[in-house]
Structure formats: structure tokens, C-alpha cells
Amino acid sequence: MDRRRFLGLTGAALLGAPGLLRAQGARHVTVIGAGSAGLTAAYHLVKAGVDVQVLEAAPRVGGRMKRLTGFADVPLDLGAEWIHEEPGVLGRMLGAGETDLGVETIDYRPQSYQFWHKGKRNDFNALRHAYEEVKFYDTTWYGFFETHVLPHLAGRVTLKAAVEYLAEDGAGVAVHLADGRVLRTDQVLVTVPISVLKQGGLGFAESLAPALEELQQVDFGSGFKVFMRFSERFYPDMLFQGSRARVLSDTWAEKLYYDAAFGKPTQENILGLFTVSDGPLPRAGMTDAALLADVRRELAEIFGPVAERAFLGGVVQNWGREPHIRGSYSMGNTSDWDVAEMLEPVAGKVFFAGEALGGDAQSTVHGAAFSAMAAVEEMTG
Ligand SMILES: Cc1cc2nc3c(=O)[nH]c(=O)nc-3n(C[C@H](O)[C@H](O)[C@H](O)COP(=O)(O)OP(=O)(O)OC[C@H]3O[C@@H](n4cnc5c(N)ncnc54)[C@H](O)[C@@H]3O)c2cc1C
């Protein structure tokens, strides 16, 4: 590709792209990606008085926060679902301390557990004393951002704006979009998933590039979710597959069926399947229709004919098939490598945030948000 041609066309390209026009004079920051990290960063940059524009490749915001509506009478999370922290984390993500934002959450304590192992389904309800989390009551992670973050970003998010390349542009950066548009900006905050960086989905001029080769060490898993509605309930609150020792060991690979209606304001029978792995997942390579058929076959094997008889409908979200996400989340032992070192700010112009930089909260929504807040502090401090 001829980058100079793009630079030469900058004026015309910008004229044709009103959504990308920047204010004259004020410092301008471009955030790449509108997931938890990108939206949180933009929220705090706006609060700090910075002129900010978010460029999102997909036709929607949220990234790995995605809401399913119209399938059941409550909204469901096709990506991130659990709040892996105390509810007060929501206020902290907005820089509001432990403020009660009026978001209703539930104390998520499943009561009935089963394991499916070697063709047998066994109860193991002792787990009810060992597991406890937090979930949203009648909203989703996407809904939280929609209510509390997006209203502050009106006119600042451009969708279908895939960034392809970052080049030097005097004291600033030239942001090249896949459709040929070019935006000149002072600083860039990159929040695309590690998978995209590893696979060269975003290119950098040599002087602006992070340690892309080292980044190859960071595992990025695959994963999918399935939601199914049934006319009757025949499943426990949670069902794990595999031996207790394997399932309860400290591993990144997880597969569980769970009552997705648990504690939610609905009488519907909604079963979720959550599958992620740092290894190959044969189902992740299937079409959605084949994947759903395979899951139904498995349910009939585990629960018998009722699983087919009571089936009303199903939806698959395969994260590996999202072209700008390409998998589930970063996985691995952070003592083996330090993502923060690989993604240090470059030349005071290019900064990084996202779940992989979440430290102890790696691979979570709030971890991504906190990494964004740290980056904003560095950019504005
Ligand atoms: C199945 C699944 C279940 C999960 N469950 C939970 C959970 O229960 N709780 C929890 O806390 N976390 C969970 N997570 C993890 C959580 O979703 C992520 O850690 C978090 O949402 C990531 O936010 P992010 O901003 O770092 O990245 P993303 O949300 O991936 O945002 C990055 C954005 O960059 C955009 N982009 C990519 N390339 C480009 C480009 N070239 N130009 C412009 N834009 C681009 C993408 O489209 C995307 O919108 C789950 C994830 C998955 C996949």
C-alpha cells in the first residue's frame, strides 16, 4: 500500500469525513477501539477537557461487551457477564469512588451444582459454600456503559472506522483508516485486543511501534457463548464438564452450563453455555448452526430427551468469528511475561490500554477500564 498517497490526500479525505473532523487548536487524542478500555478512556479524557475522538472498526460499540435483546424477556450478555469484583467497582471505573450509581446487582450464589463426567451426572452442592460472585440484575455490561458512559461521548465515536496504520506526522500522529481516510492527531490510545496486535491487524511506523515480537508470547484464547430457551427447567444452577479435580484446578480453560436466568427478573428458562480455552476448541471452528446442533446433541446426552422436547430456541456468539476481536481474552501466567513492558508508551504519542494490561484484573471488563484510567493519567498528567 502507498502510504504517501494517503498523506497527500489528507485534506480531501478529511473533507469527505465529517465524523472525523477535529477541532482546531485544542489538544486532540484519538482512541482506537470502543470496548471497555476505549470508552472508559474517552469518558475520562472528556472529563479532563481533552478533545477526543474514538474510532471503532465494528458497526457497534462495546467490543467484548455485547447485549442480546429480543431473545428472552431480560437482556443477556453475549460476552462479559459477571462483575468479577465488588459492585463498588462500577463507581470506581467512573472515577466516582464507591458511589452508589443506582445500578442493581445480584449476589450470585448458585445453589445446585452438578458435574458431568464419564457419562454420569453427579451432584456436588458443597460448592455453594465456596463460590460467590456479582452480576447485574436487569441490565448488562453493555447496558451499564450505555447508561453511564455513552451519554458523555455524544458525537465523539465513529463506527466502521477500522484503523490500519499509525504513521509519524511532525509532532503528532497520522491515523490511517482502512477506507483511505487519514486523521491527524496529537496522541493515540490503542485499545484493540492483543489478538489484533499479534496478527498485524494494526500497523505501526517503526518509530511508533511497541514490542510486537515479544507480544507473540501472550496467549489469547478462543471462546464462545450459547443461550438457549426451554419450556421447562431440567438443569441445575451450574453444570461443569470433566472431573472435579480438573474443573476446580487453576486453569484458563472453562466450560460450564449455567442458569442464565438465576436471580434475574424473569420466569423464563434460559440456559447459558460458556466455553473458553487457551487450547484449540473444535466447536469454535463450526458454523453457528452446526455449533448449536452439537450443543443440543450434548444436552440430550447429559439430560435425556427432555432437552430436545423442551427446546424453544438458541443463539450462538462465537468470539473467534468477530473480525476485530479474534478470540476471547488474554490468558497465561503474568509472571512469565509483562505485557506492560511490551506495550509501554512510544515517543510520548502512542499509548496502550485494554484487558491484557489489567494487571491483577487481566481479562476482565473492570481490568480493561482501570488500564484505560492509568493510560489517561499518563497522557494528561
Ligand atoms: C465469552 C467471554 C466472556 C467473558 N466474560 C467476562 C465476565 O463475565 N466478566 C468480565 O469482567 N470480563 C469478561 N470477559 C472479558 C471482557 O469482555 C474483556 O476483558 C473486556 O471487555 C475487554 O475490553 P477491551 O476494551 O480491552 O477490549 P474490546 O472489548 O475487545 O475492545 C476493543 C475494540 O477495538 C476494536 N478494534 C479492533 N481492531 C480495531 C481497529 N483496527 N480499528 C478500530 N477499532 C478496532 C474492536 O472492534 C473492539 O470494539 C469475557 C470475554 C469473553 C469473550
The ligand as a Gaussian input file, in Angstrom:
#p B3LYP/6-31G(d) Opt

LIG

0 1
 C      -17.017000     -15.106000      26.181000
 C      -16.453000     -14.050000      27.079000
 C      -16.887000     -13.964000      28.391000
 C      -16.361000     -13.002000      29.227000
 N      -16.837000     -12.909000      30.495000
 C      -16.428000     -11.888000      31.293000
 C      -17.063000     -11.659000      32.533000
 O      -18.008000     -12.359000      32.896000
 N      -16.636000     -10.605000      33.281000
 C      -15.613000      -9.784000      32.876000
 O      -15.259000      -8.842000      33.612000
 N      -14.999000      -9.996000      31.682000
 C      -15.391000     -10.997000      30.881000
 N      -14.834000     -11.178000      29.651000
 C      -13.674000     -10.350000      29.282000
 C      -14.088000      -8.932000      28.916000
 O      -15.127000      -8.981000      27.977000
 C      -12.894000      -8.204000      28.320000
 O      -11.792000      -8.299000      29.202000
 C      -13.138000      -6.709000      28.089000
 O      -14.454000      -6.472000      27.651000
 C      -12.140000      -6.227000      27.052000
 O      -12.252000      -4.841000      26.861000
 P      -11.177000      -4.104000      25.939000
 O      -11.603000      -2.681000      25.829000
 O       -9.809000      -4.398000      26.411000
 O      -11.272000      -4.826000      24.521000
 P      -12.548000      -4.980000      23.444000
 O      -13.790000      -5.011000      24.231000
 O      -12.172000      -6.099000      22.631000
 O      -12.470000      -3.620000      22.671000
 C      -11.538000      -3.407000      21.648000
 C      -12.258000      -2.745000      20.488000
 O      -11.302000      -2.463000      19.445000
 C      -11.955000      -2.586000      18.213000
 N      -10.950000      -2.730000      17.161000
 C      -10.178000      -3.798000      16.871000
 N       -9.353000      -3.522000      15.860000
 C       -9.589000      -2.241000      15.502000
 C       -9.048000      -1.381000      14.509000
 N       -8.068000      -1.799000      13.687000
 N       -9.524000      -0.112000      14.407000
 C      -10.535000       0.324000      15.235000
 N      -11.068000      -0.461000      16.182000
 C      -10.611000      -1.721000      16.330000
 C      -12.811000      -3.829000      18.408000
 O      -13.851000      -3.892000      17.445000
 C      -13.319000      -3.626000      19.827000
 O      -14.569000      -2.952000      19.851000
 C      -15.366000     -12.111000      28.767000
 C      -14.951000     -12.177000      27.436000
 C      -15.494000     -13.143000      26.594000
 C      -15.035000     -13.171000      25.170000

